[in-house]
Amino acid sequence: MTQPSPAPGRFSPRLVMGLVLGLVVAGGVFFVLDPILAAFVAIVVVVGLGMTVAARDWERHETFEERELARARRRQEKWDRNADARARDRARWEAHQARKAARDGSA
């Protein structure tokens, strides 16, 4: 059973405990191992912690359908906003076509 995720930008207590434990391990290996080996272990632990933090909300995003619905709404709003300009352009075009037909018919 999965636990509900905290709000975006917030850390769960489990993640905080993992971060603290990981940082303690990364720092503690310097007391136990050779500095070069300890640096390797510390780098691996810190990179793993960074990946864990980056992936904590990996599945929290919009679906394709939600993005496309929002995009369709924006396009419809723009279409509605420009209805008057399209009507003016259509009237000008029809007037131009009428003048052109009259000119071609009289020549």
Secondary structure, DSSP 8 states (H G I E B T S, - for coil): -------TT---HHHHHHHHHHHHHHHHHHHHS-HHHHHHHHHHHHHHHHHHHHTTTTT-S--HHHHHHHHHHHHHHHHHHTHHHHHHHHHHHHHHHHHHHHHHHH-
